[in-house]
Amino acid sequence: QVAWVGLWKEQAIARGFDVETRRYDLSLDSRAQIDGFAEGWMEVVIERGSRRILGAQVVGEDADMLIGELALAVGERLTSYELARISQPHPTQLEQITSLMRRVRRAS
């Protein structure tokens, strides 16, 4: 499955945003390993400074489900910090979003 929301890195740069991207390999996820669908990735486009989520792409199993929460983040202008604070049930695919956002926070 493939899903995306908001801006891709190239689009954000073309619109004048100073951005960075972070990628999460789905093979790192507990639920993906349990289900045997550990191929794919999730990437977010983040505005430097504000840490606002400008866009996201998901390639892999359950991309259709994961993109929903990322679409909410883009639509509500949420930051990586706000998403990192969300506690997700374990083991679920939604944990992947929290894991990725926590990696963004550490890299900032």
Buried (B, 14 or more C-beta within 10 A) or exposed (E): BEBBBBBBBEBBEEEEBEBBBBEBBBEBBBBBEEEEBBEBBBBBBBBEEEBBBBBBBBBBBBBEBBBEBBBEBBEEEBBBBBBBEBEBEEBBBBBBBBBBBBBBBEEE
